[in-house]
Amino acid sequence: MACLGGRLGFPLPDKMGYRELLVAGVISGIVFVAGEAFTDQFVQGEAKMGAMLSLIAAPVALLVAKAMRIRMI
């Protein structure tokens, strides 16, 4: 949609490229799915925070695995 918008004369904001747009889209998608999975507002908030924190935990786990010379597939 960003490409279509650009062709129609609606450019991306300053200092935002397609890489930044991709990252924003991935994060938005994760938060959306976490929010839709639960109906209780309190649980939705916790699910969203858990999803965001898992994005931090994944690279840390990969670094630990690399430091311990665990081969990844």
C-alpha positions in Angstrom: 0.0 0.0 0.0 2.9 2.3 0.6 4.1 1.8 -2.9 0.6 2.6 -4.3 0.4 5.6 -2.1 3.7 6.9 -3.3 2.6 6.5 -6.9 -0.6 8.4 -6.1 1.5 11.3 -4.7 1.5 10.4 -1.0 5.2 10.0 -0.1 6.4 8.4 3.1 7.2 10.7 6.0 10.6 12.3 6.3 13.4 10.0 7.5 11.2 6.9 6.9 12.1 4.4 4.2 10.7 1.1 3.2 12.9 -0.7 5.8 11.5 1.3 8.6 8.0 0.8 7.2 8.6 -3.0 7.2 9.7 -3.0 10.9 6.7 -0.8 11.9 4.4 -3.2 10.0 5.8 -6.3 11.7 5.5 -4.8 15.1 1.9 -3.6 14.4 1.0 -7.0 13.2 2.2 -8.7 16.3 0.4 -6.3 18.6 -2.8 -6.6 16.5 -2.8 -10.4 16.7 -2.1 -10.3 20.5 -4.9 -7.8 21.0 -7.4 -9.8 18.9 -6.6 -13.1 20.6 -8.1 -12.1 23.9 -11.4 -10.3 24.8 -10.5 -9.2 28.3 -8.8 -5.7 28.2 -6.4 -6.6 31.0 -5.3 -9.8 29.4 -5.0 -8.0 26.0 -2.5 -5.5 27.5 -0.5 -8.3 29.0 -0.5 -10.3 25.7 0.7 -7.2 23.8 3.5 -6.6 26.3 4.5 -10.2 26.2 4.6 -10.2 22.4 6.8 -7.0 22.4 9.2 -8.5 25.0 9.5 -11.7 23.1 10.9 -9.6 20.2 13.7 -8.6 22.6 14.2 -12.1 24.0 14.7 -13.7 20.6 17.9 -11.9 19.6 19.3 -12.4 23.1 18.6 -16.2 22.8 20.3 -16.2 19.4 23.4 -14.4 20.8 23.6 -16.9 23.7 23.3 -19.8 21.3 26.0 -18.4 19.1 28.3 -17.7 22.2 27.8 -21.3 23.3 28.5 -22.5 19.7 25.1 -24.1 19.3 24.5 -24.7 15.6 21.3 -23.2 14.3 19.4 -24.6 11.4 
